[in-house]
Amino acid sequence: MKKPKPLVEIFAELLDPYGTPPEFLQELRGVLHEAAKRAGWRPPSAQEQLRQHAAARGRKIQRGHDLAHRRLLTASFFKQLPRRLQSKHGSLATAQAIIRRIEELPWDKVRKPPMTVRTIQADIQFLRETGNFFI
């Protein structure tokens, strides 16, 4: 049994000989827009798109702040750990000890950065590779 061609391939074959969009495609575009409007679809407003872009920028900035805050806390608490845990910098116990100490801080005035064992281990690895904070 032969599979039907995908719609994209059919349109690509139809449009292949044209260097610029032919007139009938312009009309088709207008017809599709009108059909979408009648079906209740609405084009996204510029205001909504600007709001979404601003929110995305805000989330990106917040992730950067969280990362920096978490790395500072990780570096600080890593230096306070016993030598046996510092020597096993990638271990589960080391990451859990750091998380436990971070959780004990008063977080009522400041936003606590999101953290997991994997993020703490990655932070320690990053700090060791870059030589930051003499870890």
C-alpha positions, -999 to +999 in steps of 0.1 A: +000+000+000+014+034-010+014+062+016-002+095+005+022+124+000+024+149+028+006+182+021+039+201+022+054+180-006+023+186-028+025+223-023+063+223-029+057+206-062+030+231-072+052+261-063+084+248-077+083+266-111+076+300-096+104+323-085+080+347-068+046+339-053+020+338-080-012+358-079-034+328-070-013+323-038-020+359-027-057+353-032-054+320-013-037+337+016-065+363+017-092+335+016-074+316+044-073+347+066-110+354+060-119+317+067-099+318+099-117+350+111-151+335+103-141+304+123-134+325+153-096+326+151-080+359+158-045+370+149-022+376+179-022+412+189+011+432+190+004+440+226+001+404+236+033+395+218+051+424+235+039+412+269+050+377+262+085+389+251+088+411+282+078+381+304+104+359+286+131+385+292+121+387+328+123+349+332+157+349+316+170+376+339+155+358+370+172+325+360+205+344+357+200+359+392+190+326+406+221+309+391+244+335+405+228+335+439+229+297+441+265+296+430+275+321+457+258+301+484+272+268+471+308+282+471+303+296+506+289+265+521+312+242+502+342+258+520+325+252+554+320+215+548+343+189+565+373+178+545+359+144+538+329+160+519+351+186+502+373+158+488+342+141+473+330+172+455+307+154+431+291+131+457+254+130+466+263+136+503+282+168+495+253+182+475+227+172+501+248+188+529+250+221+509+212+220+502+205+213+539+225+244+549+209+265+523+174+254+534+182+265+570+187+301+559+158+325+566+140+329+533+112+352+543+127+384+528+146+369+498+135+346+470+151+312+474+167+300+442+155+267+429+179+239+435+183+202+432+212+178+439+220+179+402+222+217+401+244+219+432+267+193+417+268+212+384+276+244+403+305+228+422+318+214+390+316+248+373+333+265+402+361+239+402+366+242+364+368+280+364+388+282+395+363+307+410+362+310+448+393+288+450+373+256+450 
